């Protein structure tokens, strides 16, 4: 039985038939950015990177993540289709990034520990060991709006900060029938109960250039 507050935290699903079209639109936009970036000078490239970052942040946080809400969790879950089958926490994170247009080794990374991948992708990292979750919230508020990858003792997910609202988005084994959800950072969840947390800021310049150019993130140093 789920509480009303928990159920209300799960937005309505985007229909799965819309999801392939969403990925196609993102890829078309990526190619448009790539064409502009290829012929731009250094100053214009900065503007293109910023525009691409804003676009991708919106698509991930407003479209891709909500499409996955309600997809059940399972330790062996590997589905590629939101709302169908089950998905484990690592597969959820890497599938979202893959569907957003990043080239990456989805299966390999989903079976690895979170920390080395977080270090590889992030342009800014903060570690919290045996500290209250309020410290994480304060840190995110100082950093401001953005998409963050958070690795925990035995879990991984996203932190989304948008217009001052901070949410933990993950495939939640605490409520496996619901699975993917958006919830506050504090409360009864793996982020609040974890002794260790590594928070990495995503969508930095290097990561965005890789997205624009279609570079394989798994092959970058």
Secondary structure as a PSIPRED ss2 file (coil, helix, strand):
# PSIPRED VFORMAT (PSIPRED V4.0)

   1 X C   1.000  0.000  0.000
   2 X C   1.000  0.000  0.000
   3 X C   1.000  0.000  0.000
   4 X H   0.000  1.000  0.000
   5 X H   0.000  1.000  0.000
   6 X H   0.000  1.000  0.000
   7 X H   0.000  1.000  0.000
   8 X H   0.000  1.000  0.000
   9 X C   1.000  0.000  0.000
  10 X C   1.000  0.000  0.000
  11 X C   1.000  0.000  0.000
  12 X C   1.000  0.000  0.000
  13 X C   1.000  0.000  0.000
  14 X C   1.000  0.000  0.000
  15 X C   1.000  0.000  0.000
  16 X H   0.000  1.000  0.000
  17 X H   0.000  1.000  0.000
  18 X H   0.000  1.000  0.000
  19 X H   0.000  1.000  0.000
  20 X H   0.000  1.000  0.000
  21 X H   0.000  1.000  0.000
  22 X H   0.000  1.000  0.000
  23 X H   0.000  1.000  0.000
  24 X H   0.000  1.000  0.000
  25 X H   0.000  1.000  0.000
  26 X H   0.000  1.000  0.000
  27 X H   0.000  1.000  0.000
  28 X H   0.000  1.000  0.000
  29 X H   0.000  1.000  0.000
  30 X H   0.000  1.000  0.000
  31 X H   0.000  1.000  0.000
  32 X H   0.000  1.000  0.000
  33 X H   0.000  1.000  0.000
  34 X H   0.000  1.000  0.000
  35 X H   0.000  1.000  0.000
  36 X H   0.000  1.000  0.000
  37 X H   0.000  1.000  0.000
  38 X H   0.000  1.000  0.000
  39 X H   0.000  1.000  0.000
  40 X C   1.000  0.000  0.000
  41 X C   1.000  0.000  0.000
  42 X H   0.000  1.000  0.000
  43 X H   0.000  1.000  0.000
  44 X H   0.000  1.000  0.000
  45 X H   0.000  1.000  0.000
  46 X H   0.000  1.000  0.000
  47 X H   0.000  1.000  0.000
  48 X H   0.000  1.000  0.000
  49 X H   0.000  1.000  0.000
  50 X H   0.000  1.000  0.000
  51 X H   0.000  1.000  0.000
  52 X H   0.000  1.000  0.000
  53 X H   0.000  1.000  0.000
  54 X H   0.000  1.000  0.000
  55 X H   0.000  1.000  0.000
  56 X H   0.000  1.000  0.000
  57 X H   0.000  1.000  0.000
  58 X H   0.000  1.000  0.000
  59 X H   0.000  1.000  0.000
  60 X H   0.000  1.000  0.000
  61 X H   0.000  1.000  0.000
  62 X H   0.000  1.000  0.000
  63 X H   0.000  1.000  0.000
  64 X H   0.000  1.000  0.000
  65 X H   0.000  1.000  0.000
  66 X H   0.000  1.000  0.000
  67 X H   0.000  1.000  0.000
  68 X H   0.000  1.000  0.000
  69 X C   1.000  0.000  0.000
  70 X C   1.000  0.000  0.000
  71 X C   1.000  0.000  0.000
  72 X C   1.000  0.000  0.000
  73 X C   1.000  0.000  0.000
  74 X C   1.000  0.000  0.000
  75 X C   1.000  0.000  0.000
  76 X C   1.000  0.000  0.000
  77 X C   1.000  0.000  0.000
  78 X E   0.000  0.000  1.000
  79 X C   1.000  0.000  0.000
  80 X C   1.000  0.000  0.000
  81 X C   1.000  0.000  0.000
  82 X C   1.000  0.000  0.000
  83 X C   1.000  0.000  0.000
  84 X C   1.000  0.000  0.000
  85 X C   1.000  0.000  0.000
  86 X C   1.000  0.000  0.000
  87 X E   0.000  0.000  1.000
  88 X C   1.000  0.000  0.000
  89 X H   0.000  1.000  0.000
  90 X H   0.000  1.000  0.000
  91 X H   0.000  1.000  0.000
  92 X H   0.000  1.000  0.000
  93 X H   0.000  1.000  0.000
  94 X H   0.000  1.000  0.000
  95 X H   0.000  1.000  0.000
  96 X H   0.000  1.000  0.000
  97 X H   0.000  1.000  0.000
  98 X H   0.000  1.000  0.000
  99 X H   0.000  1.000  0.000
 100 X C   1.000  0.000  0.000
 101 X C   1.000  0.000  0.000
 102 X C   1.000  0.000  0.000
 103 X E   0.000  0.000  1.000
 104 X C   1.000  0.000  0.000
 105 X C   1.000  0.000  0.000
 106 X H   0.000  1.000  0.000
 107 X H   0.000  1.000  0.000
 108 X H   0.000  1.000  0.000
 109 X H   0.000  1.000  0.000
 110 X H   0.000  1.000  0.000
 111 X C   1.000  0.000  0.000
 112 X C   1.000  0.000  0.000
 113 X C   1.000  0.000  0.000
 114 X H   0.000  1.000  0.000
 115 X H   0.000  1.000  0.000
 116 X H   0.000  1.000  0.000
 117 X H   0.000  1.000  0.000
 118 X H   0.000  1.000  0.000
 119 X H   0.000  1.000  0.000
 120 X H   0.000  1.000  0.000
 121 X H   0.000  1.000  0.000
 122 X C   1.000  0.000  0.000
 123 X C   1.000  0.000  0.000
 124 X E   0.000  0.000  1.000
 125 X E   0.000  0.000  1.000
 126 X E   0.000  0.000  1.000
 127 X E   0.000  0.000  1.000
 128 X E   0.000  0.000  1.000
 129 X E   0.000  0.000  1.000
 130 X C   1.000  0.000  0.000
 131 X C   1.000  0.000  0.000
 132 X C   1.000  0.000  0.000
 133 X H   0.000  1.000  0.000
 134 X H   0.000  1.000  0.000
 135 X H   0.000  1.000  0.000
 136 X H   0.000  1.000  0.000
 137 X H   0.000  1.000  0.000
 138 X H   0.000  1.000  0.000
 139 X H   0.000  1.000  0.000
 140 X H   0.000  1.000  0.000
 141 X H   0.000  1.000  0.000
 142 X H   0.000  1.000  0.000
 143 X H   0.000  1.000  0.000
 144 X C   1.000  0.000  0.000
 145 X C   1.000  0.000  0.000
 146 X E   0.000  0.000  1.000
 147 X E   0.000  0.000  1.000
 148 X E   0.000  0.000  1.000
 149 X E   0.000  0.000  1.000
 150 X E   0.000  0.000  1.000
 151 X E   0.000  0.000  1.000
 152 X C   1.000  0.000  0.000
 153 X C   1.000  0.000  0.000
 154 X C   1.000  0.000  0.000
 155 X C   1.000  0.000  0.000
 156 X E   0.000  0.000  1.000
 157 X E   0.000  0.000  1.000
 158 X E   0.000  0.000  1.000
 159 X E   0.000  0.000  1.000
 160 X E   0.000  0.000  1.000
 161 X E   0.000  0.000  1.000
 162 X E   0.000  0.000  1.000
 163 X C   1.000  0.000  0.000
 164 X C   1.000  0.000  0.000
 165 X E   0.000  0.000  1.000
 166 X E   0.000  0.000  1.000
 167 X E   0.000  0.000  1.000
 168 X E   0.000  0.000  1.000
 169 X E   0.000  0.000  1.000
 170 X E   0.000  0.000  1.000
 171 X E   0.000  0.000  1.000
 172 X E   0.000  0.000  1.000
 173 X H   0.000  1.000  0.000
 174 X H   0.000  1.000  0.000
 175 X H   0.000  1.000  0.000
 176 X C   1.000  0.000  0.000
 177 X C   1.000  0.000  0.000
 178 X C   1.000  0.000  0.000
 179 X E   0.000  0.000  1.000
 180 X E   0.000  0.000  1.000
 181 X E   0.000  0.000  1.000
 182 X E   0.000  0.000  1.000
 183 X E   0.000  0.000  1.000
 184 X C   1.000  0.000  0.000
 185 X C   1.000  0.000  0.000
 186 X C   1.000  0.000  0.000
 187 X C   1.000  0.000  0.000
 188 X C   1.000  0.000  0.000
 189 X C   1.000  0.000  0.000
 190 X H   0.000  1.000  0.000
 191 X H   0.000  1.000  0.000
 192 X H   0.000  1.000  0.000
 193 X H   0.000  1.000  0.000
 194 X C   1.000  0.000  0.000
 195 X C   1.000  0.000  0.000
 196 X E   0.000  0.000  1.000
 197 X E   0.000  0.000  1.000
 198 X E   0.000  0.000  1.000
 199 X E   0.000  0.000  1.000
 200 X E   0.000  0.000  1.000
 201 X E   0.000  0.000  1.000
 202 X C   1.000  0.000  0.000
 203 X C   1.000  0.000  0.000
 204 X C   1.000  0.000  0.000
 205 X H   0.000  1.000  0.000
 206 X H   0.000  1.000  0.000
 207 X H   0.000  1.000  0.000
 208 X H   0.000  1.000  0.000
 209 X H   0.000  1.000  0.000
 210 X H   0.000  1.000  0.000
 211 X H   0.000  1.000  0.000
 212 X H   0.000  1.000  0.000
 213 X H   0.000  1.000  0.000
 214 X C   1.000  0.000  0.000
 215 X C   1.000  0.000  0.000
 216 X E   0.000  0.000  1.000
 217 X H   0.000  1.000  0.000
 218 X H   0.000  1.000  0.000
 219 X H   0.000  1.000  0.000
 220 X C   1.000  0.000  0.000
 221 X C   1.000  0.000  0.000
